[in-house]
């Protein structure tokens, strides 16, 4: 039944509208989760004496670090790497990725503490 609906009713326009709708909903849900920390931290840093210029740099760095992995995954899928291969790569390197993220966030925390 699902295959019939997909084949007969799903058009390119429907796919685009569906993708935009799902993207919008995910953005709203993500903002509820990350906004709880992101917004107060940003406000604190911009109001702290002497932190205004550094706050913009940290904000840009945070956003770049958030977007770069997404761009890497997009590039890999563009060049033909399938979701199963990506899943296998993640499973094989999960511990390394977690340790890398822990080291990165610890370093960022030290940088923030050193500038306060």
Residue pairs with C-beta under 8 A, 6 or more apart in sequence:
42 55
42 59
45 51
45 54
45 55
45 58
45 59
46 52
46 55
48 55
48 116
51 115
51 116
54 115
58 112
61 108
65 104
73 86
76 86
77 83
77 86
90 97
